[in-house]
Amino acid sequence: MSRLTDLIARARAKDAALGEELEKEFKALSSRRSFGLNFERHKPENVELPGRPIRKGDKVNILPQRGSTKKGDQNLWKVLKISKVGDVRVAELSQLGVDEPDVREVQVDNLVVVAEFRDYIYPGLISTGKVERGGDKPYHTVINGENFHVLEALTYTHRGKIDLIYIDPPYNTGAKDWKYNNNYVESEDLYRHSKWLAFMERRLKIAKDLLNPNDSALIVTIDEKEVHRLGLLLEQIFQGCRTQMVTTVTNQRGVARGQEFARVDEYAFIVFVGEGKVNENSDDYLTSDETASKQRIDIWNRLMRRGTDSLRQDSPRQFYPIFIDPERKAIIDVGDPLDVNTSRDTVECPKGLKIVWPLRTNGDEGRWTLGAEKLRLYAKRGMAKVGSYNKKRDSWSISYLISKDIKRIDNGEIKVLGKDENGVLLLELSDSISRKRLPRTVWFRDSHNAGTYGSALLKNFLPGKKFPFPKSLYLVEDMLRVFLEDKKNATVLDFFAGSGTTAHAVFRLNRQDGGRRKAILVTNNEVAAEEQSTLKKKHLRPGDRDWEQWGICEYITKPRIQAAITGKTSQESSVKGDYKFRDEFPMADGFEENAEFFTLTYETPVAVQHNVSFKRIAPLLWIRAGSQGKRIDKIPEKGWEVVETFGILENLDQSIKFCRAVKAQKSLRIAYIVTDDDRRFQAVTRQLPDSVEPVRLYESYLSNFRFSMGR
């Protein structure tokens, strides 16, 4: 190693930056354990920032000509100066990373800014819309941007404050599902596994800083392609934390894999941070749905009459057909009673349905416990249902609620959780009576089917649009529930947000228990690979409005969140269908929630220090204070302003009035004080209530991003 150290010293003498980079890599290699997960830390991703204005000193790529489907110039250039030739802005560029740099002039319109991984970033946010139906509830946040940079931005607003992170990252299947350095990673790429690990490691390290160290959890879903590598990576990053893996059945039919086993499941790694734990539940998530309903509460009684007086002739009015849909296991209709001398063979069964008669095990004709009219009423109210199927006898059982248990529902001893997809009541004993159990490590639920409750459900909110492989809404809801049932003010982060299922699940949890949980979603606006070529042929580029409208954030995530909250699609038509899980109500009802949409911006420290970037920094200050109530979007003319959760003091000569207003606003959490003078900052701080956090601008903001987070 001494020889290598000497070579690094010689490199440093010629090029200090190169020497520093080599020393970093050497230290990483020398500290790496021989046993464990060893992989190449590839050159970090460069991120193109279409739409970002070109400035002197920027790093840029030269774009291919409009209409071309070829890749652009892969070299990196630095903007030396920008001038105007007639009506055209032209940039003078110098090539980076070469001994003898080329210099050329290129139209600014043909350039795109590039952020290298090692570059410091100073983030801001621009609001691109909002939905407000939740009154004074906090806002859910959807951020369009490179997720690594957004995670860095969140270190200023949420360091150590996130209660749960749920992510569904690229599975690295070899398909065009993720990029590394602006190139799709193909299945034949020899380094695709180590590239994926390097990509994930950088993001998970920042995620660790965002989680509440005392009580939180991380959930990462994955399939068999990277499951083993991901498990080792999590153990290395989250040393000292407990880790488990849950297997979820997401497609009972199975996905064919040639001559291999048909895959029916996916996996979820859970990292328990601090005192993070799973809540006991009335459902263990393992047994079949029918058995699970019995686990919740076993009060359903067989409709078939037993014991004495149980034959047809004993009560002819209670011998009638019940028509069921065997696929849905649903009662469709109840027929009229048959005269005692009329054969049941005279009753025709509608196509696609099955007739259920009260037949005893020996084949004799029995009778039902309820009359036909009463059963119709029970079925309509969700108090009767199709039970188990006896293959040997080719018969179905029918169950119902007896009057004693209906009274227990009325007096609150039994809780109604909602209705299932057939309108049948979902019941649970009250907390004082119900037997709790821990969820198992294998989850098997019809409601977790990704086809029915992922892709098909999403079409209700985004008619005519497609999104590849969305998770079941109800699976994500259950995943969140086992950690957040007793945390009604939790903050949930998903930085691979995709279609927005995580926020949708948070809406549902809040509706069920009156919670005020808030979700932070992060997604980029990448256009699907198969659509990019078509758009390029139309002379479009990233950053063009007609290109960006097809990106995942604009085309899928935002419209889904808006439709879920408002109950209306982007075509202003009511969302069709009902939620049928733990509760039942029309999707068109929407939710009483607030959400705001943002795009990440990249600021300069000089502009920040001189208040030039305040409008774009303001959303970060508001988010840090809880994303609730009004926002101060510009420097107040009177030198200070106070809203529900935070205040800003720009003119320190007004500190007495400011502090007086802060004390009067009982819900205020943070006081931002704009000053370069630490003594004056401390003087104002001493006048503030102990419950208010003083934050110095812009020192706290700039110092947070002066460090190369996670690099």
Summary of the structure (lengths in Angstrom):
residues: 711
radius of gyration: 30.7
end to end distance: 23.8
largest distance: 107.6
contacts: 2159
relative contact order: 0.12
helix: 32%
strand: 25%
